[in-house]
Amino acid sequence: MKKFDWIVVGGGIAGISISEILTREGYSVALIEKNKKLASVATKEFHEWVHTGSLYTLMKDEMKTLKYILGSLDDILEFYSSFPNMNLQPTENGLKIIEREKNWFNQNYINFKYRLKNRKFILTWIYSIARSVALIEGIRQHDWLRRRAGILESVTARYYLPILKNFLKIFSSNKKFFQIESTDFTTNSRLLLEDLVGNSIANGLEIFTDNELQGVSSDNNVITARTDKEIIVGEKMAICTGGGLEKFTNIKLKRSYAPIAVVKNVPPATKSFVELDYFKNKCINIVTKGSSYGMIGGISLSEKKDVEKYFNYMIEEHKKINSNIEVLEKYVGIKNEILNKGKGEDRNYLFHITESDKFKNVWSIIPGKFTLAFSLAPEFFRKIYKRNPKKHFKISTHNNDLSTIIENTVWGEVQSRKN
């Protein structure tokens, strides 16, 4: 029986990115996925929104999430620039998205609309907007050629005057929203995943789909994965099964529910946007997909019973903006997070790498945001091998039709059916 260096369980962005970084370094990897295709759960359902930290300038977590997100962009530039379709370019004044025939990333920037109507005298909200706008401008102007962005510290003196100016400008506005174009943008996630998986296959990755992990055992430094179809053995294991982690670990997850809908009849001139509000249940967003398609959503809910009420609210709000919008499909994305209860968290967007207390040489992974995968994989490698993975490497070519093993996005499937 073949013995792998690594068994990676779970074919979402966490499992795919970790498999790629390991095969890049010459390790043999078996990737096990319970569904018929990879990227068929959370990685299928999401908006394809690439976070640059803009949204998290409103969070009160000592800028921890913002730093993680910015660090992931540092790591994209440092560890993924060998991929020819990786089209982010560092400049002295922000990140530049280079348009090519095939792109990982799009110049589809997310516009932020901070609600002011009936909120003007909630001064903490006005200050939060002023601070958010100042920090986004700092991200926009960051010198990526000379400085990593993830080393950003808390708000320093250089932000005080911009925040004050923003506060006065926002407070004196008589508009319903204060609007800016953020630094966040979108990704062609299937192309990105195809590149990662294709390079991994060319470097020896073996993929076992339609194979659900049933049990794990460890004996004499050998990990045995028992699936519903076969036995796979290896020296080490990474479990990246999202909500399935609890079956094999002592980790307790917080689940939240994200109402999302695929829509059409979105005018070509429509820009992707998020409406941000002091009252979080009033937030909505749309990410445009071209050809009159889009995805609408807004918030994640702690209670499943609240989902339908929010669906009705967000659809009604979007119809106020565009009465012709048509809902093609509704679904609920499930988000799995590990909370630090000692800090009273209700959400945690960060990735977590946890060594098993049940089995030796087994680690559990929660990826956090899709964007964080580009930090997750290098950090996982550093954690295990105490060194950095390769930064520059030859991309191995492949002739596989990867659409047969990588699931389309929900919106892509809906569009295909309609066309």
N, C-alpha and C positions, 0 to 999 in steps of 0.2 A: 504493500500500500504506500502510495506517495505521501511523503511528509512535507508540508509547507513550512516556510519560515513564519508565515502569518496567516491566520484565519480572520477575515473581516466579515462581520455579520451586519447586514443592512445596506441596501443599495441606494440610499439617498445621498445628499450632497456630502454628508460626513463620511460615509463609507467610501464613496467614490474618490474624494479628495485624499483620504488617508491611503487608499490603495494606490493612487497615482504616486504619492510621495515615496512610498515604500518600494514600488517597482522601479521608480526612477533611480533609486539607490541600489538596485540589483537584488532585492529580496523577492523570494517567491511568495505569491499571495493567492489565496482562494477567497473570492468574494461571494458570499451567500445572501440571496434575497428571496423572501417568501413569495413575492408576487412574480408574475410572468415576465415583467420587465423592470429595469432599474428606474429610479426616480419617479416612482408611481404613487407616492403619497404626498407628503408636504412639499416636496420639490416639484411635484406636478401642479399643485394647487396655488402656489404663491403668485404675487403680482409681477414678478421679475423686476422688482424695485431694488436698485443698488444703493445702499445707505452710505453716505459719506460723513455722517455725524450730524447733519442738519436737523433731523427730526429730534435728536436727543439733546439738542441745546436747550430744550424745555424741561428736561428731567432734573430732578433735585437729588442726584446721587454722587455729588462731588466730581462730576464729569467723568465718572468711571466708564460708563457705556460709550460716551463720546470718544474717549481715549482708545478703547478697544476697537471701535469702528475705524478710526483714523489709522490705527496700527495695522488693520487688515489691508488698507490701501497701500501702506508702506510695503507690506509683504507681497501684495500682488506685483508691485513694481520690482521687488527684489528677487522673488522666487519663481515668477511666472512669465517673465518677459521673453523667455525663449520660445514661447508659443506664438507663432506668426499671427494668429488672429487676436491676440491680446493687444488691444489698440488704445490703451491708456498711455499717455506720455507725460512725464514730469516736466514742469517748466518753472521759471523763477516766480511765476504769478499764477499758481493753481495747477490743476490737472487739465490736460487737453485730450479730447477724444478724437482720434484720427479716423476719418471715414475711409473704409476700405471695402473691397467687394464682399468680404466676410468679416464680421466684427463680433467680438464678445460684447461690446458695449455700444449704446446708442446715444446720440445727442438729443435725447428725449428727457429734458430736465423737468423735475417736479416743481411746480409753482406752489408756494406757501401762501395761504390766505388766512390771516389771523383775524378772527371775528372781533369787531369793535362795537357794533350796534348793541346797545343795552349792556355793554360791558365796560364803558369808559371809566366808571367810578370804582371798578374793582382794580385798585391801584397795583396790587400784586400781579395781576394779569398783564397790565400795561408794562410794568417793569420786566416781566418774563419775556414779553415780546421784544422789548428794547434790547435786552441781553441776548436773546436768541438771534436777532438780526445782526448784532455786532459780532457775535461768534461765527455766524455763517459767513460774514464778510471776511473774517480772519481766515477761515478755511479756504475761501475763494482766492485769497491773496497769498496763501502760504507758499514759501519757496521750497518746492519739493526737490529741487536740484541739490540743495545744500543741507536741508534739515528734515529729519523724520517728523511726521506730523503726530505720531502716537506719543511723543514725549510732551505734548501739550500739558501745561499745568493749569491750575485753577485761574479764574479771571484775574488778570494782573492789571497794574495801573494804566497800561496803554489802552485798556478797554473802557476806562471810567468815562472819559469825555465822549466817545462814540455812543455809549449807553445813555448818557444824559441827553445828548442831542436827539437820539432816537426816541427817547421817552417824551420829550417835548413835541416832536414832530407827530408821533402817534396820538398823543393826548389831544392835540389841536385838530386832528383829522375829523372830518364829518362824514367819512365814507363808512360803508357797512363792513368792509374788510381793509386791513393793511396788507398789501401784497408785495412779495418779492419772488424772484426766481432763485430757487435753492441750488446747491451744488449736487444734489441727488439726481440720479439718472436711471436708465433701465438697461437690462441685459438681454441678449439673445441666449437664454439659458440652455436651450437644446444644443446649439453649436458649441457653447462652452463645455457642456458635459460630454459631448461627442469627442472633443479634443482631449479631455482628461482621460476618458475611458479608452479611446483609441490608442493613445500613447501607452497606457497601462497594458493593454492587450499585446501591443507590439513588444513590450518589455516582459511579457510572460504571464500576465494576469490570467487566471482561470475563473470564469464566472459560472456560478451554479444558481440559476433562477428557478422559480416555482419550487423552492426548497425551503421549508420553514424549519428553523432551529427548534428542536424539541428538548434538548438537554446538553449540558456541558459537564465534562469531568476532567480532572487533572491528576496525572500519575507519572512520577519519574520524569518531570519536566516535559511531559507530552500532554498537549491539550487535545481532547477528543470532542468534536462537535457531532452530535447525533441529530440528523435532520429527519424529516418524514420519508426521505428517499434513500439516504446513504450515510456513511460514516466518513468524516473528513478529519484528518489529524494534522497538527502543527505544533510549533514551539511556543507561539504566542497568539493571543486573540484580542481583537478590538470589537466590542459590541456597540453597534451604532443603530439600534433598532427603535429609537424614539420612545414612544409610549410602551414598547415591549420590554424596555429595560427592567422594569420592576419584576418581571418573571424570573430574571437570572441574577438580580442584584438586590441589595438592601436599600437602594436609592428610592426615595419617594418623590414623585413628580407632581407638579402643579399643572393642570390642564386648563386651557382657555379655548374659547370658541370664537372663530372669526367668520362672520357672515360675509360672503363674497358672491358677486353675480357677474356673469358675462353679458354684455349688452351690445347692441348695434344701433345704427343711425346716429353715430357720433360724428358731428361735422368735422371735415378735414382740418379746419383752423383751430379746433379745440386743443388746448394744452393740458397735459397731465397736471392735476392739482390735488392738494389736500386742504380742506377747511379745518382749521385748528380753533379750538374753543376752550375757554376756562372750564366749561362743563364738558367732560370728555365724551359723554354719551351723545353729544351733538356734532362730533367730528365725522366727516365723510371724505372720501377720496375717489379719484378716477385715474387710472393709468391707461392712456390711449395705446392702441395696438395697430393702427392703420386700417385702411379699407373699411372704415366706419365702425370698427370694433373697439371695445374697451372693457376694462374690468373695474367694477366699483366695489367699495368696501369702506372701511373706516376704523373700526375698533375691534378689540377682542374682549369677550365677555367671560366672566367667571362662572356664570350659571347658564346651562343649556336652555333653560326655560325662557330666557330673555332674548333668544336668537330671533324668533319670528317678529317680535315687536321691533327690533332694530332693523331687520330686513325691510319692514313696511316703512319705517322712518327714512332710511337712506334712499330707497327707491323714490319715495315721495319728494324728497329734497332734490334729487337729480332731475325729476320731471319738472320741478319748478324752474330749473336752469335750462332744460331741453325737453320740451313736451313731447318730442318725437322719439325719445329714447325707448328702446324695446328690450325687455329682459328676456334673454334666451335660455339662461340656465342659472339656477341658484344652488349654492352648496356651502358647507361649513368646513373651514379649515381648522384642524386641531393643532394647537401649539403646546409643546411639552417643555417645561422649564423646571430648573432646580432653584428653589428660593432659599435665601438666607434668612431664616425666621428670626434670628437674633437681631436683625436690622429692621424687622417689620416690613419686609418687601411684599408687594402684591404682584409684581412682575420682575423678571430677570431675563435680560436679552443676551447674556453672555454665554460663551461656550464653556463646557466643563469636561475635564479629563480626570477620571477617578479610577484609581487602582482598586481592584476587587479585594474585598476582605473575605471572599469565599474561596477564590482560586488564585494560585500563583501564576503570574505572567498573563493576567487577563485585565483589560481596562474597559471601562464604560465611557461612552462619549455622548454628550448632548451638544449639538452644533450651535445653538442660539440662532442668530440670523444667517441667511444664505451667504451674505457678504463676509461673515466671519470665518467661513471655511478656508479662506486663503491665509488666515493666521492659525486656525485650528490645526491644519495638517503639518506645517513647519514646527509649531510648538509641540505637537504630539511626538514628532520625530526627535526633537531636542530633548524632550522629557525622557524618552527611552534610551537614546544613544549618546546623549551628552555632547552633541555637535550639531552644526547646521546642515541641512540637506543641500544638495547642489543648487547653485544659483544659475549656472549656465550649463546647458546640456543640449545634445542633439535630439530633436524631436523625431521619434520613430514613426514611419508611415504605416498605414494599414489600409486594407482594401475592403474591410467589412462594411456592410450597410448597417450602421449602428441604430437606425430607427427600428430595427427588429428586436433590439435589446434595451433601448432607452424609450421610456414612455413619453408621449407628447404632453404638452401642458393642457389643462382643462380648456383654456380659451382656444388653443390650437385645434383641439379635437372638435369643438363646437364650430369653429370656422370651417374646418374641412367638411363637416356634415352639411353645412349650409351652402357651401360652394359645389 
